[in-house]
């Protein structure tokens, strides 16, 4: 994996964790933000794409 893809993956994983935390807090408080759900989806797609390139 080249360094650009690695950095992109690390950034995506950090965003994913932050977004998952926000979604879980939203569930806990009965206030889910659609933006957080979209961030989770986007991060997963980037991670998936980068993983495929490594195979």
mmCIF entry with sequence, helices, sheets and N, C-alpha, C, O atoms, coordinates in Angstrom:
data_MODEL
# 
_entry.id   MODEL 
# 
_entity.id                         1 
_entity.type                       polymer 
_entity.pdbx_number_of_molecules   1 
# 
_entity_poly.entity_id                      1 
_entity_poly.type                           'polypeptide(L)' 
_entity_poly.nstd_linkage                   no 
_entity_poly.nstd_monomer                   no 
_entity_poly.pdbx_seq_one_letter_code       
;(UNK)(UNK)(UNK)(UNK)(UNK)(UNK)(UNK)(UNK)(UNK)(UNK)(UNK)(UNK)(UNK)(UNK)(UNK)(UNK)
(UNK)(UNK)(UNK)(UNK)(UNK)(UNK)(UNK)(UNK)(UNK)(UNK)(UNK)(UNK)(UNK)(UNK)(UNK)(UNK)
(UNK)(UNK)(UNK)(UNK)(UNK)(UNK)(UNK)(UNK)(UNK)(UNK)(UNK)(UNK)(UNK)(UNK)(UNK)(UNK)
(UNK)(UNK)(UNK)(UNK)(UNK)(UNK)(UNK)
;
_entity_poly.pdbx_seq_one_letter_code_can   XXXXXXXXXXXXXXXXXXXXXXXXXXXXXXXXXXXXXXXXXXXXXXXXXXXXXXX 
_entity_poly.pdbx_strand_id                 A 
# 
loop_
_entity_poly_seq.entity_id 
_entity_poly_seq.num 
_entity_poly_seq.mon_id 
_entity_poly_seq.hetero 
1 1  UNK n 
1 2  UNK n 
1 3  UNK n 
1 4  UNK n 
1 5  UNK n 
1 6  UNK n 
1 7  UNK n 
1 8  UNK n 
1 9  UNK n 
1 10 UNK n 
1 11 UNK n 
1 12 UNK n 
1 13 UNK n 
1 14 UNK n 
1 15 UNK n 
1 16 UNK n 
1 17 UNK n 
1 18 UNK n 
1 19 UNK n 
1 20 UNK n 
1 21 UNK n 
1 22 UNK n 
1 23 UNK n 
1 24 UNK n 
1 25 UNK n 
1 26 UNK n 
1 27 UNK n 
1 28 UNK n 
1 29 UNK n 
1 30 UNK n 
1 31 UNK n 
1 32 UNK n 
1 33 UNK n 
1 34 UNK n 
1 35 UNK n 
1 36 UNK n 
1 37 UNK n 
1 38 UNK n 
1 39 UNK n 
1 40 UNK n 
1 41 UNK n 
1 42 UNK n 
1 43 UNK n 
1 44 UNK n 
1 45 UNK n 
1 46 UNK n 
1 47 UNK n 
1 48 UNK n 
1 49 UNK n 
1 50 UNK n 
1 51 UNK n 
1 52 UNK n 
1 53 UNK n 
1 54 UNK n 
1 55 UNK n 
# 
_struct_asym.id          A 
_struct_asym.entity_id   1 
# 
loop_
_struct_conf.conf_type_id 
_struct_conf.id 
_struct_conf.pdbx_PDB_helix_id 
_struct_conf.beg_label_comp_id 
_struct_conf.beg_label_asym_id 
_struct_conf.beg_label_seq_id 
_struct_conf.pdbx_beg_PDB_ins_code 
_struct_conf.end_label_comp_id 
_struct_conf.end_label_asym_id 
_struct_conf.end_label_seq_id 
_struct_conf.pdbx_end_PDB_ins_code 
_struct_conf.beg_auth_comp_id 
_struct_conf.beg_auth_asym_id 
_struct_conf.beg_auth_seq_id 
_struct_conf.end_auth_comp_id 
_struct_conf.end_auth_asym_id 
_struct_conf.end_auth_seq_id 
_struct_conf.pdbx_PDB_helix_class 
_struct_conf.details 
_struct_conf.pdbx_PDB_helix_length 
HELX_P HELX_P1 AA1 UNK A 3  ? UNK A 28 ? UNK A 3  UNK A 28 1 ? 26 
HELX_P HELX_P2 AA2 UNK A 34 ? UNK A 54 ? UNK A 34 UNK A 54 1 ? 21 
# 
_struct_conf_type.id          HELX_P 
_struct_conf_type.criteria    ? 
_struct_conf_type.reference   ? 
# 
loop_
_atom_site.group_PDB 
_atom_site.id 
_atom_site.type_symbol 
_atom_site.label_atom_id 
_atom_site.label_alt_id 
_atom_site.label_comp_id 
_atom_site.label_asym_id 
_atom_site.label_entity_id 
_atom_site.label_seq_id 
_atom_site.pdbx_PDB_ins_code 
_atom_site.Cartn_x 
_atom_site.Cartn_y 
_atom_site.Cartn_z 
_atom_site.occupancy 
_atom_site.B_iso_or_equiv 
_atom_site.pdbx_formal_charge 
_atom_site.auth_seq_id 
_atom_site.auth_comp_id 
_atom_site.auth_asym_id 
_atom_site.auth_atom_id 
_atom_site.pdbx_PDB_model_num 
ATOM 1   N N  . UNK A 1 1  ? 0.860   -1.172 0.000  1.00 0.00 ? 1  UNK A N  1 
ATOM 2   C CA . UNK A 1 1  ? 0.000   0.000  0.000  1.00 0.00 ? 1  UNK A CA 1 
ATOM 3   C C  . UNK A 1 1  ? 0.904   1.232  0.000  1.00 0.00 ? 1  UNK A C  1 
ATOM 4   O O  . UNK A 1 1  ? 1.819   1.340  0.817  1.00 0.00 ? 1  UNK A O  1 
ATOM 5   N N  . UNK A 1 2  ? 0.646   2.143  -0.908 1.00 0.00 ? 2  UNK A N  1 
ATOM 6   C CA . UNK A 1 2  ? 1.462   3.352  -0.934 1.00 0.00 ? 2  UNK A CA 1 
ATOM 7   C C  . UNK A 1 2  ? 1.072   4.275  0.222  1.00 0.00 ? 2  UNK A C  1 
ATOM 8   O O  . UNK A 1 2  ? 0.019   4.124  0.841  1.00 0.00 ? 2  UNK A O  1 
ATOM 9   N N  . UNK A 1 3  ? 1.947   5.222  0.484  1.00 0.00 ? 3  UNK A N  1 
ATOM 10  C CA . UNK A 1 3  ? 1.745   6.072  1.668  1.00 0.00 ? 3  UNK A CA 1 
ATOM 11  C C  . UNK A 1 3  ? 0.487   6.937  1.567  1.00 0.00 ? 3  UNK A C  1 
ATOM 12  O O  . UNK A 1 3  ? -0.136  7.241  2.585  1.00 0.00 ? 3  UNK A O  1 
ATOM 13  N N  . UNK A 1 4  ? 0.109   7.335  0.348  1.00 0.00 ? 4  UNK A N  1 
ATOM 14  C CA . UNK A 1 4  ? -1.107  8.142  0.197  1.00 0.00 ? 4  UNK A CA 1 
ATOM 15  C C  . UNK A 1 4  ? -2.340  7.327  0.578  1.00 0.00 ? 4  UNK A C  1 
ATOM 16  O O  . UNK A 1 4  ? -3.212  7.816  1.296  1.00 0.00 ? 4  UNK A O  1 
ATOM 17  N N  . UNK A 1 5  ? -2.413  6.087  0.098  1.00 0.00 ? 5  UNK A N  1 
ATOM 18  C CA . UNK A 1 5  ? -3.555  5.223  0.421  1.00 0.00 ? 5  UNK A CA 1 
ATOM 19  C C  . UNK A 1 5  ? -3.564  4.899  1.913  1.00 0.00 ? 5  UNK A C  1 
ATOM 20  O O  . UNK A 1 5  ? -4.624  4.844  2.536  1.00 0.00 ? 5  UNK A O  1 
ATOM 21  N N  . UNK A 1 6  ? -2.385  4.686  2.476  1.00 0.00 ? 6  UNK A N  1 
ATOM 22  C CA . UNK A 1 6  ? -2.284  4.405  3.910  1.00 0.00 ? 6  UNK A CA 1 
ATOM 23  C C  . UNK A 1 6  ? -2.833  5.581  4.717  1.00 0.00 ? 6  UNK A C  1 
ATOM 24  O O  . UNK A 1 6  ? -3.645  5.395  5.623  1.00 0.00 ? 6  UNK A O  1 
ATOM 25  N N  . UNK A 1 7  ? -2.387  6.787  4.384  1.00 0.00 ? 7  UNK A N  1 
ATOM 26  C CA . UNK A 1 7  ? -2.854  7.982  5.099  1.00 0.00 ? 7  UNK A CA 1 
ATOM 27  C C  . UNK A 1 7  ? -4.355  8.160  4.937  1.00 0.00 ? 7  UNK A C  1 
ATOM 28  O O  . UNK A 1 7  ? -5.054  8.516  5.886  1.00 0.00 ? 7  UNK A O  1 
ATOM 29  N N  . UNK A 1 8  ? -4.846  7.912  3.727  1.00 0.00 ? 8  UNK A N  1 
ATOM 30  C CA . UNK A 1 8  ? -6.283  8.027  3.468  1.00 0.00 ? 8  UNK A CA 1 
ATOM 31  C C  . UNK A 1 8  ? -7.061  7.009  4.299  1.00 0.00 ? 8  UNK A C  1 
ATOM 32  O O  . UNK A 1 8  ? -8.130  7.315  4.828  1.00 0.00 ? 8  UNK A O  1 
ATOM 33  N N  . UNK A 1 9  ? -6.521  5.806  4.411  1.00 0.00 ? 9  UNK A N  1 
ATOM 34  C CA . UNK A 1 9  ? -7.188  4.763  5.194  1.00 0.00 ? 9  UNK A CA 1 
ATOM 35  C C  . UNK A 1 9  ? -7.213  5.116  6.676  1.00 0.00 ? 9  UNK A C  1 
ATOM 36  O O  . UNK A 1 9  ? -8.237  4.951  7.338  1.00 0.00 ? 9  UNK A O  1 
ATOM 37  N N  . UNK A 1 10 ? -6.104  5.594  7.192  1.00 0.00 ? 10 UNK A N  1 
ATOM 38  C CA . UNK A 1 10 ? -6.027  5.974  8.606  1.00 0.00 ? 10 UNK A CA 1 
ATOM 39  C C  . UNK A 1 10 ? -7.018  7.097  8.897  1.00 0.00 ? 10 UNK A C  1 
ATOM 40  O O  . UNK A 1 10 ? -7.717  7.068  9.910  1.00 0.00 ? 10 UNK A O  1 
ATOM 41  N N  . UNK A 1 11 ? -7.076  8.082  8.008  1.00 0.00 ? 11 UNK A N  1 
ATOM 42  C CA . UNK A 1 11 ? -8.015  9.187  8.168  1.00 0.00 ? 11 UNK A CA 1 
ATOM 43  C C  . UNK A 1 11 ? -9.457  8.679  8.150  1.00 0.00 ? 11 UNK A C  1 
ATOM 44  O O  . UNK A 1 11 ? -10.292 9.117  8.940  1.00 0.00 ? 11 UNK A O  1 
ATOM 45  N N  . UNK A 1 12 ? -9.730  7.755  7.244  1.00 0.00 ? 12 UNK A N  1 
ATOM 46  C CA . UNK A 1 12 ? -11.080 7.198  7.136  1.00 0.00 ? 12 UNK A CA 1 
ATOM 47  C C  . UNK A 1 12 ? -11.456 6.401  8.374  1.00 0.00 ? 12 UNK A C  1 
ATOM 48  O O  . UNK A 1 12 ? -12.598 6.462  8.830  1.00 0.00 ? 12 UNK A O  1 
ATOM 49  N N  . UNK A 1 13 ? -10.514 5.662  8.915  1.00 0.00 ? 13 UNK A N  1 
ATOM 50  C CA . UNK A 1 13 ? -10.779 4.875  10.122 1.00 0.00 ? 13 UNK A CA 1 
ATOM 51  C C  . UNK A 1 13 ? -11.060 5.806  11.302 1.00 0.00 ? 13 UNK A C  1 
ATOM 52  O O  . UNK A 1 13 ? -11.953 5.537  12.105 1.00 0.00 ? 13 UNK A O  1 
ATOM 53  N N  . UNK A 1 14 ? -10.309 6.888  11.407 1.00 0.00 ? 14 UNK A N  1 
ATOM 54  C CA . UNK A 1 14 ? -10.553 7.860  12.484 1.00 0.00 ? 14 UNK A CA 1 
ATOM 55  C C  . UNK A 1 14 ? -11.932 8.497  12.350 1.00 0.00 ? 14 UNK A C  1 
ATOM 56  O O  . UNK A 1 14 ? -12.655 8.647  13.336 1.00 0.00 ? 14 UNK A O  1 
ATOM 57  N N  . UNK A 1 15 ? -12.293 8.872  11.114 1.00 0.00 ? 15 UNK A N  1 
ATOM 58  C CA . UNK A 1 15 ? -13.616 9.449  10.877 1.00 0.00 ? 15 UNK A CA 1 
ATOM 59  C C  . UNK A 1 15 ? -14.701 8.429  11.192 1.00 0.00 ? 15 UNK A C  1 
ATOM 60  O O  . UNK A 1 15 ? -15.733 8.767  11.771 1.00 0.00 ? 15 UNK A O  1 
ATOM 61  N N  . UNK A 1 16 ? -14.461 7.180  10.807 1.00 0.00 ? 16 UNK A N  1 
ATOM 62  C CA . UNK A 1 16 ? -15.422 6.115  11.074 1.00 0.00 ? 16 UNK A CA 1 
ATOM 63  C C  . UNK A 1 16 ? -15.662 5.967  12.571 1.00 0.00 ? 16 UNK A C  1 
ATOM 64  O O  . UNK A 1 16 ? -16.809 5.901  13.013 1.00 0.00 ? 16 UNK A O  1 
ATOM 65  N N  . UNK A 1 17 ? -14.596 5.914  13.347 1.00 0.00 ? 17 UNK A N  1 
ATOM 66  C CA . UNK A 1 17 ? -14.737 5.762  14.799 1.00 0.00 ? 17 UNK A CA 1 
ATOM 67  C C  . UNK A 1 17 ? -15.473 6.950  15.417 1.00 0.00 ? 17 UNK A C  1 
ATOM 68  O O  . UNK A 1 17 ? -16.341 6.774  16.272 1.00 0.00 ? 17 UNK A O  1 
ATOM 69  N N  . UNK A 1 18 ? -15.122 8.152  14.981 1.00 0.00 ? 18 UNK A N  1 
ATOM 70  C CA . UNK A 1 18 ? -15.796 9.348  15.507 1.00 0.00 ? 18 UNK A CA 1 
ATOM 71  C C  . UNK A 1 18 ? -17.279 9.331  15.133 1.00 0.00 ? 18 UNK A C  1 
ATOM 72  O O  . UNK A 1 18 ? -18.142 9.628  15.959 1.00 0.00 ? 18 UNK A O  1 
ATOM 73  N N  . UNK A 1 19 ? -17.556 8.983  13.887 1.00 0.00 ? 19 UNK A N  1 
ATOM 74  C CA . UNK A 1 19 ? -18.944 8.960  13.425 1.00 0.00 ? 19 UNK A CA 1 
ATOM 75  C C  . UNK A 1 19 ? -19.746 7.876  14.132 1.00 0.00 ? 19 UNK A C  1 
ATOM 76  O O  . UNK A 1 19 ? -20.903 8.095  14.490 1.00 0.00 ? 19 UNK A O  1 
ATOM 77  N N  . UNK A 1 20 ? -19.145 6.717  14.333 1.00 0.00 ? 20 UNK A N  1 
ATOM 78  C CA . UNK A 1 20 ? -19.835 5.644  15.059 1.00 0.00 ? 20 UNK A CA 1 
ATOM 79  C C  . UNK A 1 20 ? -20.159 6.078  16.480 1.00 0.00 ? 20 UNK A C  1 
ATOM 80  O O  . UNK A 1 20 ? -21.237 5.786  16.997 1.00 0.00 ? 20 UNK A O  1 
ATOM 81  N N  . UNK A 1 21 ? -19.225 6.773  17.104 1.00 0.00 ? 21 UNK A N  1 
ATOM 82  C CA . UNK A 1 21 ? -19.467 7.280  18.459 1.00 0.00 ? 21 UNK A CA 1 
ATOM 83  C C  . UNK A 1 21 ? -20.639 8.261  18.460 1.00 0.00 ? 21 UNK A C  1 
ATOM 84  O O  . UNK A 1 21 ? -21.491 8.215  19.348 1.00 0.00 ? 21 UNK A O  1 
ATOM 85  N N  . UNK A 1 22 ? -20.680 9.143  17.470 1.00 0.00 ? 22 UNK A N  1 
ATOM 86  C CA . UNK A 1 22 ? -21.774 10.110 17.375 1.00 0.00 ? 22 UNK A CA 1 
ATOM 87  C C  . UNK A 1 22 ? -23.118 9.417  17.132 1.00 0.00 ? 22 UNK A C  1 
ATOM 88  O O  . UNK A 1 22 ? -24.134 9.799  17.713 1.00 0.00 ? 22 UNK A O  1 
ATOM 89  N N  . UNK A 1 23 ? -23.113 8.395  16.271 1.00 0.00 ? 23 UNK A N  1 
ATOM 90  C CA . UNK A 1 23 ? -24.348 7.650  16.007 1.00 0.00 ? 23 UNK A CA 1 
ATOM 91  C C  . UNK A 1 23 ? -24.821 6.957  17.284 1.00 0.00 ? 23 UNK A C  1 
ATOM 92  O O  . UNK A 1 23 ? -26.008 6.995  17.608 1.00 0.00 ? 23 UNK A O  1 
ATOM 93  N N  . UNK A 1 24 ? -23.903 6.331  18.004 1.00 0.00 ? 24 UNK A N  1 
ATOM 94  C CA . UNK A 1 24 ? -24.274 5.645  19.247 1.00 0.00 ? 24 UNK A CA 1 
ATOM 95  C C  . UNK A 1 24 ? -24.794 6.628  20.293 1.00 0.00 ? 24 UNK A C  1 
ATOM 96  O O  . UNK A 1 24 ? -25.761 6.338  20.997 1.00 0.00 ? 24 UNK A O  1 
ATOM 97  N N  . UNK A 1 25 ? -24.155 7.783  20.390 1.00 0.00 ? 25 UNK A N  1 
ATOM 98  C CA . UNK A 1 25 ? -24.651 8.816  21.313 1.00 0.00 ? 25 UNK A CA 1 
ATOM 99  C C  . UNK A 1 25 ? -26.031 9.292  20.890 1.00 0.00 ? 25 UNK A C  1 
ATOM 100 O O  . UNK A 1 25 ? -26.895 9.542  21.731 1.00 0.00 ? 25 UNK A O  1 
ATOM 101 N N  . UNK A 1 26 ? -26.232 9.417  19.585 1.00 0.00 ? 26 UNK A N  1 
ATOM 102 C CA . UNK A 1 26 ? -27.543 9.815  19.077 1.00 0.00 ? 26 UNK A CA 1 
ATOM 103 C C  . UNK A 1 26 ? -28.614 8.801  19.409 1.00 0.00 ? 26 UNK A C  1 
ATOM 104 O O  . UNK A 1 26 ? -29.727 9.167  19.788 1.00 0.00 ? 26 UNK A O  1 
ATOM 105 N N  . UNK A 1 27 ? -28.283 7.523  19.269 1.00 0.00 ? 27 UNK A N  1 
ATOM 106 C CA . UNK A 1 27 ? -29.234 6.459  19.623 1.00 0.00 ? 27 UNK A CA 1 
ATOM 107 C C  . UNK A 1 27 ? -29.561 6.545  21.113 1.00 0.00 ? 27 UNK A C  1 
ATOM 108 O O  . UNK A 1 27 ? -30.720 6.441  21.517 1.00 0.00 ? 27 UNK A O  1 
ATOM 109 N N  . UNK A 1 28 ? -28.532 6.734  21.909 1.00 0.00 ? 28 UNK A N  1 
ATOM 110 C CA . UNK A 1 28 ? -28.711 6.825  23.358 1.00 0.00 ? 28 UNK A CA 1 
ATOM 111 C C  . UNK A 1 28 ? -29.621 7.994  23.730 1.00 0.00 ? 28 UNK A C  1 
ATOM 112 O O  . UNK A 1 28 ? -30.436 7.885  24.646 1.00 0.00 ? 28 UNK A O  1 
ATOM 113 N N  . UNK A 1 29 ? -29.480 9.105  23.021 1.00 0.00 ? 29 UNK A N  1 
ATOM 114 C CA . UNK A 1 29 ? -30.250 10.315 23.327 1.00 0.00 ? 29 UNK A CA 1 
ATOM 115 C C  . UNK A 1 29 ? -31.477 10.486 22.436 1.00 0.00 ? 29 UNK A C  1 
ATOM 116 O O  . UNK A 1 29 ? -32.121 11.535 22.459 1.00 0.00 ? 29 UNK A O  1 
ATOM 117 N N  . UNK A 1 30 ? -31.802 9.462  21.655 1.00 0.00 ? 30 UNK A N  1 
ATOM 118 C CA . UNK A 1 30 ? -32.935 9.512  20.717 1.00 0.00 ? 30 UNK A CA 1 
ATOM 119 C C  . UNK A 1 30 ? -32.844 10.701 19.760 1.00 0.00 ? 30 UNK A C  1 
ATOM 120 O O  . UNK A 1 30 ? -33.852 11.334 19.444 1.00 0.00 ? 30 UNK A O  1 
ATOM 121 N N  . UNK A 1 31 ? -31.630 10.996 19.306 1.00 0.00 ? 31 UNK A N  1 
ATOM 122 C CA . UNK A 1 31 ? -31.411 12.111 18.380 1.00 0.00 ? 31 UNK A CA 1 
ATOM 123 C C  . UNK A 1 31 ? -30.283 11.730 17.420 1.00 0.00 ? 31 UNK A C  1 
ATOM 124 O O  . UNK A 1 31 ? -29.117 12.049 17.654 1.00 0.00 ? 31 UNK A O  1 
ATOM 125 N N  . UNK A 1 32 ? -30.649 11.046 16.341 1.00 0.00 ? 32 UNK A N  1 
ATOM 126 C CA . UNK A 1 32 ? -29.656 10.570 15.381 1.00 0.00 ? 32 UNK A CA 1 
ATOM 127 C C  . UNK A 1 32 ? -29.509 11.593 14.258 1.00 0.00 ? 32 UNK A C  1 
ATOM 128 O O  . UNK A 1 32 ? -30.497 12.049 13.684 1.00 0.00 ? 32 UNK A O  1 
ATOM 129 N N  . UNK A 1 33 ? -28.259 11.946 13.956 1.00 0.00 ? 33 UNK A N  1 
ATOM 130 C CA . UNK A 1 33 ? -27.952 12.904 12.895 1.00 0.00 ? 33 UNK A CA 1 
ATOM 131 C C  . UNK A 1 33 ? -27.626 12.133 11.610 1.00 0.00 ? 33 UNK A C  1 
ATOM 132 O O  . UNK A 1 33 ? -26.727 11.292 11.595 1.00 0.00 ? 33 UNK A O  1 
ATOM 133 N N  . UNK A 1 34 ? -28.351 12.423 10.552 1.00 0.00 ? 34 UNK A N  1 
ATOM 134 C CA . UNK A 1 34 ? -28.158 11.732 9.271  1.00 0.00 ? 34 UNK A CA 1 
ATOM 135 C C  . UNK A 1 34 ? -26.736 11.929 8.740  1.00 0.00 ? 34 UNK A C  1 
ATOM 136 O O  . UNK A 1 34 ? -26.199 11.041 8.078  1.00 0.00 ? 34 UNK A O  1 
ATOM 137 N N  . UNK A 1 35 ? -26.127 13.068 9.017  1.00 0.00 ? 35 UNK A N  1 
ATOM 138 C CA . UNK A 1 35 ? -24.763 13.344 8.558  1.00 0.00 ? 35 UNK A CA 1 
ATOM 139 C C  . UNK A 1 35 ? -23.788 12.326 9.145  1.00 0.00 ? 35 UNK A C  1 
ATOM 140 O O  . UNK A 1 35 ? -22.886 11.863 8.446  1.00 0.00 ? 35 UNK A O  1 
ATOM 141 N N  . UNK A 1 36 ? -23.955 11.977 10.408 1.00 0.00 ? 36 UNK A N  1 
ATOM 142 C CA . UNK A 1 36 ? -23.078 10.995 11.040 1.00 0.00 ? 36 UNK A CA 1 
ATOM 143 C C  . UNK A 1 36 ? -23.225 9.630  10.375 1.00 0.00 ? 36 UNK A C  1 
ATOM 144 O O  . UNK A 1 36 ? -22.239 8.918  10.183 1.00 0.00 ? 36 UNK A O  1 
ATOM 145 N N  . UNK A 1 37 ? -24.446 9.272  10.027 1.00 0.00 ? 37 UNK A N  1 
ATOM 146 C CA . UNK A 1 37 ? -24.682 7.992  9.354  1.00 0.00 ? 37 UNK A CA 1 
ATOM 147 C C  . UNK A 1 37 ? -24.023 8.002  7.977  1.00 0.00 ? 37 UNK A C  1 
ATOM 148 O O  . UNK A 1 37 ? -23.434 7.001  7.569  1.00 0.00 ? 37 UNK A O  1 
ATOM 149 N N  . UNK A 1 38 ? -24.114 9.108  7.267  1.00 0.00 ? 38 UNK A N  1 
ATOM 150 C CA . UNK A 1 38 ? -23.468 9.222  5.950  1.00 0.00 ? 38 UNK A CA 1 
ATOM 151 C C  . UNK A 1 38 ? -21.948 9.161  6.087  1.00 0.00 ? 38 UNK A C  1 
ATOM 152 O O  . UNK A 1 38 ? -21.278 8.573  5.238  1.00 0.00 ? 38 UNK A O  1 
ATOM 153 N N  . UNK A 1 39 ? -21.398 9.759  7.142  1.00 0.00 ? 39 UNK A N  1 
ATOM 154 C CA . UNK A 1 39 ? -19.952 9.694  7.377  1.00 0.00 ? 39 UNK A CA 1 
ATOM 155 C C  . UNK A 1 39 ? -19.500 8.261  7.608  1.00 0.00 ? 39 UNK A C  1 
ATOM 156 O O  . UNK A 1 39 ? -18.437 7.863  7.130  1.00 0.00 ? 39 UNK A O  1 
ATOM 157 N N  . UNK A 1 40 ? -20.292 7.482  8.333  1.00 0.00 ? 40 UNK A N  1 
ATOM 158 C CA . UNK A 1 40 ? -19.972 6.072  8.559  1.00 0.00 ? 40 UNK A CA 1 
ATOM 159 C C  . UNK A 1 40 ? -19.942 5.347  7.221  1.00 0.00 ? 40 UNK A C  1 
ATOM 160 O O  . UNK A 1 40 ? -19.004 4.605  6.930  1.00 0.00 ? 40 UNK A O  1 
ATOM 161 N N  . UNK A 1 41 ? -20.956 5.561  6.422  1.00 0.00 ? 41 UNK A N  1 
ATOM 162 C CA . UNK A 1 41 ? -21.055 4.900  5.119  1.00 0.00 ? 41 UNK A CA 1 
ATOM 163 C C  . UNK A 1 41 ? -19.876 5.277  4.219  1.00 0.00 ? 41 UNK A C  1 
ATOM 164 O O  . UNK A 1 41 ? -19.262 4.409  3.599  1.00 0.00 ? 41 UNK A O  1 
ATOM 165 N N  . UNK A 1 42 ? -19.566 6.566  4.150  1.00 0.00 ? 42 UNK A N  1 
ATOM 166 C CA . UNK A 1 42 ? -18.472 7.045  3.303  1.00 0.00 ? 42 UNK A CA 1 
ATOM 167 C C  . UNK A 1 42 ? -17.132 6.461  3.751  1.00 0.00 ? 42 UNK A C  1 
ATOM 168 O O  . UNK A 1 42 ? -16.330 6.033  2.921  1.00 0.00 ? 42 UNK A O  1 
ATOM 169 N N  . UNK A 1 43 ? -16.894 6.445  5.044  1.00 0.00 ? 43 UNK A N  1 
ATOM 170 C CA . UNK A 1 43 ? -15.645 5.898  5.572  1.00 0.00 ? 43 UNK A CA 1 
ATOM 171 C C  . UNK A 1 43 ? -15.507 4.421  5.243  1.00 0.00 ? 43 UNK A C  1 
ATOM 172 O O  . UNK A 1 43 ? -14.433 3.966  4.850  1.00 0.00 ? 43 UNK A O  1 
ATOM 173 N N  . UNK A 1 44 ? -16.591 3.673  5.403  1.00 0.00 ? 44 UNK A N  1 
ATOM 174 C CA . UNK A 1 44 ? -16.547 2.243  5.097  1.00 0.00 ? 44 UNK A CA 1 
ATOM 175 C C  . UNK A 1 44 ? -16.256 2.001  3.622  1.00 0.00 ? 44 UNK A C  1 
ATOM 176 O O  . UNK A 1 44 ? -15.509 1.082  3.284  1.00 0.00 ? 44 UNK A O  1 
ATOM 177 N N  . UNK A 1 45 ? -16.828 2.804  2.747  1.00 0.00 ? 45 UNK A N  1 
ATOM 178 C CA . UNK A 1 45 ? -16.579 2.646  1.314  1.00 0.00 ? 45 UNK A CA 1 
ATOM 179 C C  . UNK A 1 45 ? -15.119 2.930  0.963  1.00 0.00 ? 45 UNK A C  1 
ATOM 180 O O  . UNK A 1 45 ? -14.532 2.219  0.148  1.00 0.00 ? 45 UNK A O  1 
ATOM 181 N N  . UNK A 1 46 ? -14.533 3.951  1.563  1.00 0.00 ? 46 UNK A N  1 
ATOM 182 C CA . UNK A 1 46 ? -13.127 4.278  1.307  1.00 0.00 ? 46 UNK A CA 1 
ATOM 183 C C  . UNK A 1 46 ? -12.225 3.165  1.814  1.00 0.00 ? 46 UNK A C  1 
ATOM 184 O O  . UNK A 1 46 ? -11.297 2.753  1.117  1.00 0.00 ? 46 UNK A O  1 
ATOM 185 N N  . UNK A 1 47 ? -12.487 2.677  3.016  1.00 0.00 ? 47 UNK A N  1 
ATOM 186 C CA . UNK A 1 47 ? -11.682 1.595  3.591  1.00 0.00 ? 47 UNK A CA 1 
ATOM 187 C C  . UNK A 1 47 ? -11.792 0.350  2.725  1.00 0.00 ? 47 UNK A C  1 
ATOM 188 O O  . UNK A 1 47 ? -10.790 -0.316 2.461  1.00 0.00 ? 47 UNK A O  1 
ATOM 189 N N  . UNK A 1 48 ? -12.991 0.035  2.286  1.00 0.00 ? 48 UNK A N  1 
ATOM 190 C CA . UNK A 1 48 ? -13.222 -1.132 1.430  1.00 0.00 ? 48 UNK A CA 1 
ATOM 191 C C  . UNK A 1 48 ? -12.458 -0.996 0.114  1.00 0.00 ? 48 UNK A C  1 
ATOM 192 O O  . UNK A 1 48 ? -11.823 -1.949 -0.337 1.00 0.00 ? 48 UNK A O  1 
ATOM 193 N N  . UNK A 1 49 ? -12.517 0.164  -0.489 1.00 0.00 ? 49 UNK A N  1 
ATOM 194 C CA . UNK A 1 49 ? -11.827 0.410  -1.751 1.00 0.00 ? 49 UNK A CA 1 
ATOM 195 C C  . UNK A 1 49 ? -10.315 0.257  -1.592 1.00 0.00 ? 49 UNK A C  1 
ATOM 196 O O  . UNK A 1 49 ? -9.661  -0.373 -2.423 1.00 0.00 ? 49 UNK A O  1 
ATOM 197 N N  . UNK A 1 50 ? -9.770  0.826  -0.537 1.00 0.00 ? 50 UNK A N  1 
ATOM 198 C CA . UNK A 1 50 ? -8.331  0.724  -0.293 1.00 0.00 ? 50 UNK A CA 1 
ATOM 199 C C  . UNK A 1 50 ? -7.918  -0.713 -0.005 1.00 0.00 ? 50 UNK A C  1 
ATOM 200 O O  . UNK A 1 50 ? -6.846  -1.146 -0.430 1.00 0.00 ? 50 UNK A O  1 
ATOM 201 N N  . UNK A 1 51 ? -8.747  -1.449 0.704  1.00 0.00 ? 51 UNK A N  1 
ATOM 202 C CA . UNK A 1 51 ? -8.435  -2.848 1.011  1.00 0.00 ? 51 UNK A CA 1 
ATOM 203 C C  . UNK A 1 51 ? -8.403  -3.682 -0.267 1.00 0.00 ? 51 UNK A C  1 
ATOM 204 O O  . UNK A 1 51 ? -7.542  -4.548 -0.423 1.00 0.00 ? 51 UNK A O  1 
ATOM 205 N N  . UNK A 1 52 ? -9.329  -3.425 -1.173 1.00 0.00 ? 52 UNK A N  1 
ATOM 206 C CA . UNK A 1 52 ? -9.351  -4.158 -2.446 1.00 0.00 ? 52 UNK A CA 1 
ATOM 207 C C  . UNK A 1 52 ? -8.090  -3.905 -3.254 1.00 0.00 ? 52 UNK A C  1 
ATOM 208 O O  . UNK A 1 52 ? -7.572  -4.816 -3.899 1.00 0.00 ? 52 UNK A O  1 
ATOM 209 N N  . UNK A 1 53 ? -7.594  -2.677 -3.226 1.00 0.00 ? 53 UNK A N  1 
ATOM 210 C CA . UNK A 1 53 ? -6.382  -2.346 -3.974 1.00 0.00 ? 53 UNK A CA 1 
ATOM 211 C C  . UNK A 1 53 ? -5.159  -3.054 -3.408 1.00 0.00 ? 53 UNK A C  1 
ATOM 212 O O  . UNK A 1 53 ? -4.173  -3.244 -4.119 1.00 0.00 ? 53 UNK A O  1 
ATOM 213 N N  . UNK A 1 54 ? -5.210  -3.440 -2.158 1.00 0.00 ? 54 UNK A N  1 
ATOM 214 C CA . UNK A 1 54 ? -4.077  -4.122 -1.527 1.00 0.00 ? 54 UNK A CA 1 
ATOM 215 C C  . UNK A 1 54 ? -4.044  -5.613 -1.851 1.00 0.00 ? 54 UNK A C  1 
ATOM 216 O O  . UNK A 1 54 ? -3.010  -6.260 -1.693 1.00 0.00 ? 54 UNK A O  1 
ATOM 217 N N  . UNK A 1 55 ? -5.170  -6.157 -2.304 1.00 0.00 ? 55 UNK A N  1 
ATOM 218 C CA . UNK A 1 55 ? -5.236  -7.596 -2.576 1.00 0.00 ? 55 UNK A CA 1 
ATOM 219 C C  . UNK A 1 55 ? -4.579  -7.959 -3.875 1.00 0.00 ? 55 UNK A C  1 
ATOM 220 O O  . UNK A 1 55 ? -4.551  -9.132 -4.246 1.00 0.00 ? 55 UNK A O  1 
# 
